[in-house]
Amino acid sequence: MFITNFRLPSYQEEHAVLFAPKGPKLGQMKCNSGNMYPFGIFPQRVERAGALELEFTTPITILYGNNGSGKTTILNLIAEYLSASRHSTFNKSGLFYNYLDLCNAELQERCNRKCVITSDDVFEYLLKERRKFDVFNDARDKYREDIARERVRYENERVSINFEDPDSIDAYRRRCQVLKNSNSKLIVEKMGIDKKGQSNGETAIDFFTDQIQSKGLYLIDEPENSLSPKMQQALADYLRVMTRELDCQFIIASHSPFFIGIEDATVYDLDADTIQPCDWKELESIQVYREFFRRLEY
């Protein structure tokens, strides 16, 4: 385990910073004008003395909650606190780092890599791979047309070869190659690989497997986006294997039952009155799924 605890400030600690005589300002706008994010984002702590502490006791921790519950905010706070690398920027207010100064973490050991993986990262990778595939397809189509023209020409021209002329020998060899082989084989020989398009889910899985290295801490925001249920299950199984085989730790923000239900994962319900580890089978969304499928049985 690389991070074992992350503590967010209590209401009193937030209030002391925001309303101090020389409190923080966002540009020319004073902090008490209403734009105080991420201050006050967790209503469970309003007017309470206790700070929010997340204990990471298992290699996989799931942050569950509805949109606006603070899942992504917590990931970003942990990431910035640990100076984790990220592919894309994230939205933060002018008070973000004032809030971060009030946070604290307990670290157990050093890791080889600390990385944030977001839905935007996956979508950007999908677009890049699709563009690469489109370029390959365009080149393949052009080469197929060139082969067709060559085949017609070779089938209708008289053959002559000068064995003392290397260019004449190469031309004759090319003629034999075109007339003997199929277009597909010629394309493979020319372009090196017969590329076949993957589904978005398969390409997204490739992105995750490329990113994950041994002894790494990975903060993953809603990995279920762009993945079918089957692919979500495959990625969830892969992440669990990575905790055993590569000694990785994952903190994941997710709604998906395939990630929420990962065996031995710790699950926090950020919608609950008291945020603490919970039984994932009792979460609201899981209850909704269960009731939906129960009704289908009748």
C-alpha positions as CSV (number, residue, x, y, z in Angstrom):
1,M,0.0,0.0,0.0
2,F,1.4,3.4,-1.0
3,I,-1.2,5.7,0.5
4,T,-3.1,4.5,3.7
5,N,-5.0,7.6,4.7
6,F,-6.3,10.9,3.3
7,R,-7.8,13.5,5.5
8,L,-10.0,16.4,4.4
9,P,-10.6,19.4,6.6
10,S,-13.4,19.8,9.1
11,Y,-16.0,22.5,8.9
12,Q,-14.3,24.5,11.6
13,E,-10.9,24.3,9.7
14,E,-12.6,25.4,6.5
15,H,-14.4,28.3,8.2
16,A,-11.2,29.5,10.0
17,V,-9.4,29.9,6.6
18,L,-12.3,31.3,4.6
19,F,-13.4,33.9,7.2
20,A,-10.0,34.9,8.7
21,P,-9.4,38.6,8.7
22,K,-6.9,38.1,5.8
23,G,-8.6,35.2,4.2
24,P,-7.9,34.0,0.6
25,K,-9.2,35.9,-2.4
26,L,-10.0,34.7,-5.9
27,G,-8.7,37.5,-8.1
28,Q,-10.6,40.6,-7.0
29,M,-13.5,38.4,-5.7
30,K,-13.6,37.8,-2.0
31,C,-13.9,34.2,-0.9
32,N,-17.2,34.7,0.8
33,S,-19.0,35.7,-2.4
34,G,-20.3,32.1,-3.0
35,N,-17.6,30.7,-5.3
36,M,-15.8,28.7,-2.7
37,Y,-15.2,25.3,-4.4
38,P,-14.0,22.9,-3.1
39,F,-14.8,24.4,0.3
40,G,-18.1,23.2,1.6
41,I,-18.5,20.5,-1.0
42,F,-19.2,17.7,1.5
43,P,-22.5,18.6,3.2
44,Q,-22.1,15.7,5.6
45,R,-19.5,17.7,7.5
46,V,-21.3,21.1,7.6
47,E,-21.5,22.3,11.2
48,R,-19.7,19.1,12.4
49,A,-16.4,19.0,14.2
50,G,-15.1,15.9,12.6
51,A,-13.0,15.9,9.5
52,L,-13.5,13.4,6.6
53,E,-10.9,10.7,6.7
54,L,-10.6,8.0,4.1
55,E,-8.7,4.9,5.1
56,F,-7.1,2.8,2.3
57,T,-6.8,-0.6,3.8
58,T,-7.1,-2.7,0.6
59,P,-5.3,-2.4,-2.7
60,I,-8.5,-1.3,-4.4
61,T,-10.7,1.5,-3.0
62,I,-14.0,2.6,-4.7
63,L,-15.5,6.1,-4.3
64,Y,-19.2,5.8,-5.0
65,G,-21.8,8.5,-5.2
66,N,-24.1,10.5,-7.4
67,N,-22.9,13.3,-9.7
68,G,-21.8,16.2,-7.5
69,S,-21.0,14.0,-4.5
70,G,-17.3,14.8,-4.7
71,K,-15.8,11.6,-6.1
72,T,-13.7,13.4,-8.8
73,T,-12.8,16.2,-6.4
74,I,-11.3,13.7,-3.9
75,L,-9.3,12.1,-6.7
76,N,-8.0,15.5,-7.8
77,L,-7.1,16.5,-4.3
78,I,-5.2,13.2,-3.7
79,A,-3.5,13.6,-7.1
80,E,-2.3,17.1,-6.5
81,Y,-1.2,16.3,-2.9
82,L,0.9,13.5,-4.3
83,S,2.0,15.4,-7.4
84,A,0.7,12.6,-9.6
85,S,1.1,12.8,-13.3
86,R,-1.9,13.3,-15.5
87,H,-2.6,13.5,-19.2
88,S,-5.3,16.1,-19.2
89,T,-5.9,19.2,-17.1
90,F,-8.8,19.5,-14.7
91,N,-11.1,22.4,-13.6
92,K,-10.1,24.0,-10.3
93,S,-11.1,27.2,-8.7
94,G,-8.8,29.8,-7.3
95,L,-9.3,28.4,-3.8
96,F,-8.4,24.8,-4.8
97,Y,-4.9,25.0,-3.3
98,N,-6.0,26.9,-0.2
99,Y,-8.2,23.9,0.4
100,L,-5.5,21.4,-0.5
101,D,-3.2,23.0,2.2
102,L,-5.7,21.8,4.8
103,C,-5.6,18.2,3.6
104,N,-3.2,15.6,4.8
105,A,-2.1,12.1,3.8
106,E,-0.3,9.1,5.3
107,L,2.1,7.3,3.0
108,Q,3.5,3.9,3.7
109,E,6.0,3.3,1.0
110,R,7.3,4.8,-2.2
111,C,5.8,3.8,-5.5
112,N,7.2,3.7,-9.0
113,R,4.4,5.8,-10.6
114,K,1.5,8.0,-9.4
115,C,-0.9,8.6,-12.2
116,V,-4.5,10.0,-12.8
117,I,-6.5,8.3,-15.6
118,T,-9.8,10.1,-16.6
119,S,-12.5,9.6,-19.1
120,D,-11.1,12.5,-21.1
121,D,-7.8,10.6,-21.4
122,V,-9.5,7.5,-22.7
123,F,-11.6,9.4,-25.2
124,E,-8.6,11.3,-26.5
125,Y,-6.8,8.0,-26.9
126,L,-9.8,6.5,-28.8
127,L,-9.8,9.5,-31.2
128,K,-6.1,9.2,-31.8
129,E,-6.3,5.5,-32.5
130,R,-9.2,6.0,-34.8
131,R,-7.3,8.7,-36.7
132,K,-4.4,6.3,-37.1
133,F,-6.7,3.6,-38.3
134,D,-8.3,6.0,-40.8
135,V,-4.9,7.0,-42.1
136,F,-4.0,3.3,-42.5
137,N,-7.3,2.6,-44.3
138,D,-6.8,5.5,-46.7
139,A,-3.2,4.2,-47.5
140,R,-4.5,0.7,-47.9
141,D,-7.3,1.7,-50.2
142,K,-4.9,3.7,-52.4
143,Y,-2.5,0.8,-52.6
144,R,-5.4,-1.5,-53.5
145,E,-6.3,0.8,-56.4
146,D,-2.6,0.9,-57.5
147,I,-2.5,-2.9,-57.5
148,A,-5.7,-3.2,-59.6
149,R,-4.2,-0.9,-62.2
150,E,-1.0,-2.8,-62.2
151,R,-2.8,-6.1,-62.6
152,V,-4.8,-4.8,-65.6
153,R,-1.7,-3.5,-67.2
154,Y,0.3,-6.7,-66.7
155,E,-2.5,-8.9,-68.0
156,N,-2.7,-6.9,-71.3
157,E,0.9,-6.1,-72.1
158,R,3.5,-8.2,-73.8
159,V,6.3,-9.5,-71.6
160,S,9.9,-8.6,-72.3
161,I,12.9,-8.9,-70.0
162,N,16.5,-7.8,-70.4
163,F,18.5,-10.1,-68.0
164,E,21.4,-7.6,-68.2
165,D,19.3,-4.8,-66.9
166,P,18.6,-4.9,-63.1
167,D,15.6,-2.5,-63.5
168,S,14.1,-4.9,-66.2
169,I,14.6,-7.8,-63.8
170,D,12.9,-6.0,-61.0
171,A,9.9,-5.0,-63.2
172,Y,9.5,-8.6,-64.3
173,R,9.7,-9.9,-60.7
174,R,7.0,-7.3,-59.7
175,R,4.8,-8.4,-62.6
176,C,5.0,-12.1,-61.4
177,Q,4.3,-11.0,-57.9
178,V,1.1,-9.0,-58.8
179,L,-0.3,-11.7,-61.1
180,K,0.5,-14.6,-58.7
181,N,-0.8,-13.2,-55.3
182,S,-4.1,-11.9,-54.0
183,N,-4.6,-8.2,-53.3
184,S,-4.8,-9.0,-49.5
185,K,-1.4,-10.7,-49.5
186,L,0.2,-7.9,-51.5
187,I,-1.2,-5.4,-49.0
188,V,0.2,-7.3,-46.0
189,E,3.6,-7.6,-47.7
190,K,3.7,-3.9,-48.5
191,M,2.2,-2.5,-45.3
192,G,3.6,-5.0,-42.8
193,I,0.3,-5.8,-41.0
194,D,-3.3,-6.5,-41.9
195,K,-4.8,-4.0,-39.5
196,K,-8.3,-4.8,-38.3
197,G,-10.4,-2.2,-36.4
198,Q,-11.0,-2.8,-32.7
199,S,-14.1,-1.8,-30.9
200,N,-14.0,1.3,-28.7
201,G,-14.0,-1.0,-25.6
202,E,-11.1,-3.1,-26.8
203,T,-9.1,0.1,-27.6
204,A,-9.9,1.5,-24.2
205,I,-8.7,-1.6,-22.5
206,D,-5.5,-1.3,-24.5
207,F,-5.1,2.2,-23.1
208,F,-5.5,1.0,-19.5
209,T,-3.1,-1.9,-19.9
210,D,-0.5,0.4,-21.5
211,Q,-0.7,2.9,-18.6
212,I,-0.5,0.4,-15.7
213,Q,3.0,-0.5,-14.5
214,S,4.4,-2.3,-11.5
215,K,4.3,-0.8,-8.0
216,G,2.1,2.1,-9.2
217,L,-0.7,4.1,-7.6
218,Y,-3.5,4.9,-10.0
219,L,-6.4,7.3,-9.5
220,I,-9.1,6.3,-12.0
221,D,-12.2,8.5,-12.7
222,E,-15.2,6.5,-14.0
223,P,-13.4,3.8,-16.0
224,E,-16.8,2.5,-17.1
225,N,-17.2,5.2,-19.7
226,S,-16.8,3.9,-23.2
227,L,-16.8,0.3,-21.9
228,S,-19.6,-2.3,-22.5
229,P,-20.6,-4.4,-19.4
230,K,-18.4,-7.2,-20.7
231,M,-15.4,-4.9,-21.1
232,Q,-16.1,-3.4,-17.6
233,Q,-15.9,-6.8,-16.1
234,A,-12.7,-7.6,-18.1
235,L,-11.0,-4.4,-16.8
236,A,-12.2,-5.0,-13.2
237,D,-10.7,-8.5,-13.3
238,Y,-7.5,-7.1,-14.8
239,L,-7.1,-4.4,-12.1
240,R,-7.5,-7.0,-9.4
241,V,-4.8,-9.2,-11.0
242,M,-2.5,-6.1,-11.1
243,T,-2.8,-5.7,-7.4
244,R,-1.5,-9.2,-6.9
245,E,1.0,-9.6,-9.8
246,L,2.4,-6.0,-10.0
247,D,1.8,-4.7,-6.5
248,C,-0.4,-1.8,-7.7
249,Q,-2.9,0.3,-5.7
250,F,-6.1,1.7,-7.2
251,I,-8.5,4.4,-6.0
252,I,-11.4,4.5,-8.4
253,A,-14.4,6.8,-8.7
254,S,-17.3,4.7,-10.2
255,H,-21.0,4.1,-10.5
256,S,-20.5,0.7,-12.2
257,P,-21.5,-2.5,-10.3
258,F,-18.6,-4.2,-12.0
259,F,-16.1,-2.0,-10.2
260,I,-18.1,-1.4,-7.1
261,G,-18.3,-5.2,-6.7
262,I,-14.6,-6.0,-7.1
263,E,-13.8,-8.7,-4.5
264,D,-12.1,-7.4,-1.4
265,A,-12.3,-3.7,-2.5
266,T,-13.1,-1.1,0.1
267,V,-16.2,1.0,-0.9
268,Y,-17.0,4.5,0.4
269,D,-20.5,5.9,-0.2
270,L,-20.1,9.6,-0.6
271,D,-23.9,10.1,-0.5
272,A,-24.2,8.7,3.0
273,D,-24.7,10.8,6.1
274,T,-21.6,9.3,7.5
275,I,-18.8,8.5,5.0
276,Q,-17.2,5.2,6.0
277,P,-16.5,1.8,4.4
278,C,-19.8,0.1,3.5
279,D,-21.3,-3.1,2.1
280,W,-21.5,-2.5,-1.7
281,K,-24.6,-4.7,-2.0
282,E,-26.5,-2.2,0.1
283,L,-25.8,0.8,-2.1
284,E,-28.8,2.6,-3.7
285,S,-27.8,1.9,-7.3
286,I,-27.2,-1.8,-6.6
287,Q,-30.6,-2.0,-4.9
288,V,-32.2,-0.5,-8.0
289,Y,-30.5,-3.0,-10.3
290,R,-31.6,-5.8,-8.0
291,E,-35.2,-4.7,-8.0
292,F,-35.2,-4.2,-11.8
293,F,-34.0,-7.8,-12.4
294,R,-36.3,-9.2,-9.8
295,R,-39.3,-7.7,-11.6
296,L,-38.1,-9.3,-14.8
297,E,-38.3,-12.7,-13.2
298,Y,-42.1,-12.5,-12.9
